[in-house]
C-alpha cells in the first residue's frame, strides 16, 4: 500500500528543499521534530522529538537536490516492523510555485487512521505536516494546532 499527497507551494525548489532537509525548519513545522543527516545517499536520517528522544530513523535512498529526496522510515515504536517503508519527496517548479509530491510506500492497513479529527495515521499526519510546511514557507508562520509537545 502507499499514500500519495500533493501540494503546491508559492516558493522556489531551493526553499522547499531547505524546508525538507534543515533541522531548524523541520522543527518549526513537523510537530517539533528536528531532522539530522549529512544528506549523502546511504547515510542515516533521524528525527528527534523536542525532548531529544529518537522518533524516526531511516537510510537515505535518493538525494537529488531540489528534485527528489527519498529515505526509509521506521518509527521508534515499530522496531519489530518486518517491511521497511520508504518516503519519497518529488519537487517540480511550476511558474511561481513548487509542486511537492509525497509518496510513502510499503504501508500496512494499520498505518492509516479512519478518524479525521486526529494527526494519527500517515493519512492524517502527512497532510498536516506538509500543510504546516506550506504555511511556514509562504507566510513565515505555522499553524497553531500543530504546536504540540512530544
Buried (B, 14 or more C-beta within 10 A) or exposed (E): EEBEBEBEBEBBBEBBBBBBBBBEBBBBBBBBBBBEBEBEEEEBBBBBBBEEEEBBBBBBBBBEEBBBBBBBBBBBEBEEBEEEBBBBBBBBBEEEBBBBBBBBBBBEEEBBBEEEEEBEBBBBBBBBBBBBBBBBBEEEEBBEEBEEEE
